[in-house]
Amino acid sequence: MVENDFYDACCAVTNKTEFSWDKKSSAVQLLLFELTKKEKYSEGFAGFMDSFMYHTPRTPKGLVYFDKWAPNRYSANTAFLALVAAKHGLETKTYIEFAQSQIDYILKAGGDVNPETNQPFYSYQIGFGDKYPRAPHHRGASCGNGWCGCSSSPQPNILYGAMVGGPGQNDDYSDDCGNYVTNEVATGEKGG
């Protein structure tokens, strides 16, 4: 397949709302720019970033809130793309600042660090800092002694490095395994 055919089939119309498991056109635009340095690809990618950064609602503390199902996933994915774009000279300062704001939010649950311990008061990434989700909705966390379920907090296993879905639209969050909308371990799939 030649470049133009690929571009027309994949991303002539860039999805301007999300980068997720089934919506990859913004990343493809970025890869095509990296390979060819053609302006049409950087412009397509910039349209996605502008839409996500400036036209998607945010929580009061600043997380871009694309969807109630795992908002951390969408922000982390887009922060990653922003850093790749900055590495290739696209809106370097703006994209780095955006990425840092979203990753800081996720790692600090939208808050600050405790000056006494220099750790976040709470983090959405399991194992980061002193306080993090202990009851994620995930089989790997909830299976123990021949039983799997969501009846206890904390869960029997700690999923170090996993990220839970994230807060509600008002930065609210409950560490409850039964609340799979916000406490599902964020993966590439919607709702799971």
Disulfide bonds with the S-S distance in Angstrom:
Cys143-Cys148 1.76
Cys150-Cys177 1.59
